[in-house]
Amino acid sequence: MANMQDAVAVVTGGGRGIGRAIALKLAEAGAAVMVSARSANEIEETAELIRAAGGRAVACPADVSDLDAVRNMLAVTEAALGAPTILINNAGGGVPNSSGPFEKIEPEGMTAGIERNLLAAMHISGLVLPGMLERKCGRIINVASGAGMLGMPYIVPYSVAKTGIIRFTEILAVEMLGRGVSVFSMTPGNVNTKLTERMMPVLEQMIAAPPPGTPWIYPPGHELEECGWYPPERAGELVAFLASGKADCVSGCFFSVHYDEAEIVAQAERVAAEQLYMLRIPTLNGVEPALYYRQPADVRAEAEKA
């Protein structure tokens, strides 16, 4: 699948912005692409852009929170393009009543935020995995966020869900070792999309009035435009790199548009030995996994021997 000519990719949230850029890059690399999102007109535009460039693509509307709709979308994928070999869990984002000071967030907002940004990706992954395992061929890429790495105030459901996505990626990657399926999480960085436009009031509030004593990524008075906006195409390039198989030796790791992905792969042995690019809790004695936890490098070596 290095050149992805035989790959079939499913991209959720592929109607615009980051999802569209990812779908276009995968198609450019040779993959046939299922573009899915809630907005039928937007995903059809993405699919048409791929077809106009000579690629293969179909569009199927689906809300990732609706399992029946997701099952239908996957059935359409298999009928039109073949069995999925690449899954990009990109759909997510803010939901109503899920941001602001935690004590003001309604339970419904918390539930919806976790469902859209974590449970949906887990459900879809569970639906495609049996086929990938049967064929011993598959890659799952979960779009996370810097909010999953840092304790970001005012967006608790979103931040907690994205942290969960990173940890889910790590765990699933260990379960998949030696079985032909690789799993990654990544962040597209700050991208100027409709989602960030909707979140801008919250971001501005965090910049203007961070909780007392909370170190914040943006210092007071800092303009968002100075914080390093990335074009969505950079996220597309990173996802295409991960989907190509070039990073399979570091399955489970968290990638970012800020990082040099080729260098991470080049130092795969160190990455595995030191558990780099993973969620860990530093202690006074360094980073110490629980005693019962086997190092990913050890599990990988055992799987390769088997």
C-alpha positions in Angstrom: 0.0 0.0 0.0 3.0 2.3 -0.2 1.7 4.1 -3.2 -1.9 3.5 -2.2 -3.0 2.4 -5.7 -4.9 -0.5 -4.2 -6.1 1.4 -1.1 -9.7 2.3 -0.2 -9.9 5.2 2.2 -12.9 6.4 4.3 -12.6 10.0 5.4 -15.2 11.2 7.9 -15.8 14.9 8.1 -14.5 15.2 4.5 -16.8 17.9 3.2 -14.5 20.9 3.8 -11.4 22.2 5.5 -9.1 19.6 7.0 -11.2 16.6 5.9 -11.3 17.8 2.3 -7.6 18.4 2.3 -7.0 14.9 3.6 -9.3 13.3 1.1 -7.7 15.2 -1.8 -4.1 14.2 -0.7 -5.1 10.5 -0.3 -6.7 10.5 -3.8 -3.6 12.2 -5.2 -1.5 9.3 -3.7 -3.8 6.9 -5.6 -6.4 5.8 -3.1 -10.0 5.5 -3.9 -11.9 7.7 -1.4 -15.2 7.6 0.4 -16.0 11.1 1.5 -18.5 11.3 4.3 -20.0 14.0 6.5 -23.4 15.4 7.4 -23.5 18.0 4.6 -24.4 16.2 1.3 -23.5 19.1 -1.0 -20.1 19.6 0.6 -19.0 16.0 0.4 -20.2 15.8 -3.2 -18.0 18.8 -4.0 -15.0 17.0 -2.5 -15.7 13.9 -4.4 -16.2 15.8 -7.6 -12.8 17.5 -7.1 -11.2 14.1 -6.8 -13.0 12.7 -9.9 -12.1 15.9 -11.9 -8.4 15.2 -11.1 -8.8 11.6 -12.4 -9.3 9.9 -9.1 -12.0 7.6 -7.8 -14.4 8.9 -5.1 -17.9 8.5 -3.9 -19.8 10.6 -1.3 -22.3 9.3 1.3 -23.8 11.5 4.0 -23.6 10.2 7.5 -23.6 11.6 11.0 -20.9 9.8 12.9 -23.1 9.8 16.0 -25.7 7.7 14.1 -24.4 4.1 13.9 -27.1 3.0 11.4 -26.0 5.8 9.1 -22.3 4.8 9.5 -23.1 1.2 8.8 -24.9 2.3 5.6 -22.0 4.5 4.6 -19.5 1.6 5.0 -21.8 -0.7 3.0 -21.9 1.9 0.2 -18.1 2.1 0.4 -17.6 -1.6 -0.1 -20.1 -1.8 -2.9 -18.7 1.1 -4.8 -15.0 1.0 -4.1 -14.2 -2.1 -2.2 -13.4 -2.9 1.4 -11.8 -0.1 3.4 -8.1 -0.4 4.0 -7.6 3.1 5.4 -9.9 4.9 8.0 -9.5 8.6 8.8 -11.5 9.5 11.8 -11.6 13.2 11.2 -15.3 14.1 12.0 -15.7 15.9 15.3 -15.5 19.4 16.7 -17.5 21.6 18.9 -21.1 21.0 19.8 -23.7 23.3 21.4 -23.4 23.9 25.1 -20.1 22.1 25.4 -17.7 25.1 26.0 -17.2 27.7 28.6 -16.5 27.4 32.4 -17.0 23.8 33.4 -19.6 24.6 36.0 -21.8 26.2 33.3 -21.7 23.3 30.9 -24.9 21.3 30.8 -24.7 17.5 31.1 -26.2 17.2 27.6 -23.3 19.3 26.2 -20.7 17.1 27.9 -22.3 13.9 26.6 -22.5 15.2 23.1 -18.9 16.5 23.1 -17.5 13.2 24.2 -19.8 11.2 21.8 -18.9 13.2 18.7 -15.1 13.5 19.4 -14.3 10.2 21.0 -17.0 7.5 20.9 -17.8 8.0 17.2 -14.2 7.3 16.2 -14.2 4.2 18.5 -17.4 2.9 17.0 -16.3 3.3 13.4 -13.0 1.8 14.1 -14.7 -1.2 15.6 -16.8 -1.6 12.5 -13.9 -1.6 10.0 -11.4 -3.6 12.1 -12.8 -7.1 11.5 -12.4 -6.7 7.7 -8.9 -5.2 8.1 -7.9 -8.1 10.4 -9.2 -10.7 8.0 -7.1 -9.2 5.2 -4.2 -8.4 7.5 -4.1 -4.9 6.0 -5.3 -1.7 7.4 -4.4 1.7 8.8 -6.5 3.8 11.1 -5.6 7.5 11.6 -7.4 9.4 14.4 -7.5 13.2 14.1 -6.8 14.5 17.6 -5.8 18.0 18.8 -3.3 19.9 20.8 -6.2 20.1 23.3 -5.6 16.4 24.0 -2.0 17.1 25.1 -2.6 20.1 27.3 -5.1 20.9 30.1 -7.1 23.5 28.1 -9.7 25.3 30.2 -13.2 26.2 28.9 -13.4 23.3 26.4 -13.4 20.3 28.8 -15.6 17.8 26.8 -13.6 18.5 23.6 -10.2 18.4 25.4 -11.0 15.2 27.4 -12.3 13.5 24.2 -9.2 14.3 22.3 -7.0 13.0 25.1 -9.1 9.9 24.9 -8.5 9.6 21.2 -4.7 9.7 21.7 -4.9 7.0 24.4 -7.3 4.9 22.4 -4.8 5.0 19.5 -2.0 3.8 21.8 -4.0 0.9 23.2 -5.4 -0.2 19.9 -2.0 -0.1 18.3 -0.6 -2.5 20.9 -3.6 -4.9 20.3 -2.9 -4.7 16.6 0.8 -5.5 16.7 1.7 -8.3 14.4 -1.8 -8.4 12.9 -1.3 -6.2 9.9 -3.1 -3.0 11.2 -1.4 0.2 12.2 -3.0 3.0 14.2 -1.9 6.6 14.6 -3.2 9.9 16.1 -2.3 13.3 14.8 -3.1 17.0 15.2 -3.5 19.3 12.3 -2.5 22.3 14.4 -4.2 25.7 14.2 -6.2 25.7 11.0 -8.6 28.5 10.0 -11.8 26.6 9.4 -15.5 27.1 10.1 -15.0 25.1 13.3 -12.3 27.5 14.6 -14.5 30.4 13.6 -17.2 29.0 15.8 -14.8 28.4 18.6 -13.1 31.8 18.3 -15.2 33.5 21.1 -14.1 30.7 23.5 -10.5 31.1 22.4 -10.6 34.8 22.8 -12.1 34.4 26.3 -9.3 32.0 27.2 -6.7 34.5 26.0 -8.3 37.5 27.7 -9.2 35.8 31.0 -7.4 32.5 31.7 -8.3 30.9 35.0 -6.1 32.3 37.8 -2.8 30.5 38.1 -3.3 28.5 34.9 -0.4 28.6 32.5 -1.8 29.1 29.1 -0.5 28.5 25.6 -1.4 32.0 24.4 0.0 34.8 26.7 -2.4 37.7 27.4 -2.6 40.2 24.5 -1.2 37.6 22.0 -2.9 37.8 18.6 -4.2 34.4 17.3 -2.7 35.3 13.9 0.7 35.1 15.5 0.3 31.7 17.0 1.1 29.6 13.9 -1.8 28.9 11.6 -1.3 26.0 9.3 -2.9 25.4 5.9 -5.2 22.3 5.8 -3.0 20.9 3.1 -0.2 20.3 5.7 -2.6 18.0 7.6 -3.3 16.2 4.3 0.3 15.6 3.7 0.9 14.2 7.2 -2.1 11.9 6.9 -1.0 10.7 3.5 2.4 9.9 5.0 0.9 7.9 7.8 -1.5 6.1 5.5 1.3 5.1 3.1 2.8 2.6 5.5 6.1 4.6 6.0 5.4 5.0 9.7 4.1 1.5 10.5 7.2 0.9 12.7 6.0 3.6 15.1 2.3 2.6 15.2 0.5 4.0 18.2 2.4 7.3 18.2 1.0 10.8 18.2 2.1 13.0 15.2 1.7 16.7 14.7 2.1 19.1 11.8 4.7 20.8 14.0 6.9 17.6 14.0 9.2 16.1 11.4 7.5 12.8 10.7 10.3 11.4 8.6 12.8 12.0 11.5 10.4 10.3 14.0 10.4 7.2 11.7 14.2 7.4 11.2 14.6 7.1 15.0 11.9 4.5 15.5 14.1 2.4 17.9 14.6 5.3 20.3 10.9 6.3 20.0 9.8 2.8 21.0 12.4 2.4 23.8 11.7 5.8 25.4 7.9 5.7 24.6 8.1 9.0 22.9 5.1 10.7 21.3 2.8 9.0 23.7 0.8 10.1 26.8 2.8 9.4 29.9 3.0 10.9 33.4 6.4 12.1 34.4 7.3 11.4 38.1 10.2 12.5 40.3 11.9 9.3 39.1 11.2 9.9 35.5 8.4 8.3 33.4 7.6 4.9 35.0 5.0 2.7 33.5 3.0 0.5 35.9 4.9 -2.7 36.9 2.5 -4.9 35.0 2.7 -2.9 31.8 5.0 -4.4 29.2 6.9 -2.0 27.0 5.4 -1.6 23.5 8.9 -2.4 22.1 8.8 -5.8 23.9 5.3 -6.5 22.7 6.3 -5.6 19.1 9.4 -7.9 19.3 7.2 -10.8 20.6 4.7 -10.3 17.8 7.4 -10.2 15.1 8.9 -13.5 16.5 5.4 -15.1 16.4 
